């Protein structure tokens, strides 16, 4: 009986150890999202706006310095300006679709400058 109790205790200890290891691993797991450099996103947005408007040059876009998570509904506020004008417009860029490393976005430029 003593041997069975010891064996059962050891099984419980092994099960408890496995649970603790699993819990520790779960606590260390992080969700890793694809990210894009803010400057790269700004370039893509500027090119898309240039094509949509049909201008000779793209607008200047500043989307900050932090990498942007490429996940659906992620938004970033960028600043849009055009050569020869002092006005700066808030521009909201929203990630609308993600397929592997490719992504789509929508752009909403404010009607009035800051």
N, C-alpha and C positions, 0 to 999 in steps of 0.2 A: 504494500500500500504506500509506503513511504516513497518507493521508487516511482510509482504512478503519479503521486502528488507532485514530485519533483519534475517529472516529465511534463505534466500538465502546466506546471508553473513556468517551465522553460518554453513551452509552446506559447503560453500567454506572453512571456517576455519577448519572444521572437515576433509575435503578432503586434505587440505594443511598439517594438523597435521599428517594424515595417511601417506602422501607422505614423510614428514620429518622423521617419525619413520621408514618407510621402507628404506629410504636412510641411516639413521643412522645404522640400522641393517646390511645393505649391506656393509657399510664401516667397520663394525666390524667382518664380516664373514671372516674366514680364511680357506683355503684349508688344510685339515689334511690328510697327507699321512702316510701310514704304514712305520715305520722305523725299522731298525735293528741295534743293537749295532755293532760297527766296529769290535770288537773282535770276535763276533759270526759269522759275515760274513767272517772274516779271517780264522776262524776254518773250516767253510764249504768249502771255496776255497782250503785250504790246504788238506783237506780230498779228495776232488774231484781230485786234482792234484796227490795225492799219489795213488789213485785208477787208474787214467789214465796211470801213468808211471809205476806202479807196484813196487814202492819202499817199503822198510821195515818201513820207518818212514816218516811222512809228513814233507814238508818244513816248515820253519818258515815264517809266513806271518804277516806283519804289515800294517793294513789298516787305521791307524790314530786313533784319539780319538773321532771324531764326529759321531753321529748316521747317518746312510745312509738311504735316502729315497728309499723305495721300489716301484719304478715306472719304467715302461718300458723306456729303453734307459738311465737311470741314470747310470753314470760311476763313479768309484772311482779308484784312482791309489794306489796300494798297493806295498809294498816292499817284495820281496821273497829272502830268503837266505836258505842255506843248512848247516847243521852241518859239521864242518871241512873245510869250504871254507869261504874266506873273501868276495867273490863277492856278490853283492846285485843287483837284477834284478827288474826293474820296471815291474809291472804286472797290466794291466788294466782289471778291472772287470766291466762288463756291465750287468745290469738287463735286461733279454730278455723276461720274461713273469711273470705276477702276477695273482694269482688266490686266492682271499681271503687273507689268511696269508701265503700262499705258494708262492714261487718265484723260477724262474730259472735264471741262469746267464751264461755268457760266460767268458772265461779267455784268455787273450792274454799276454804271457810272452815275454819280450824283448829278442832278440837274443844275445845281448851283455850286460855286466854289466854296471852299472852306472860309 
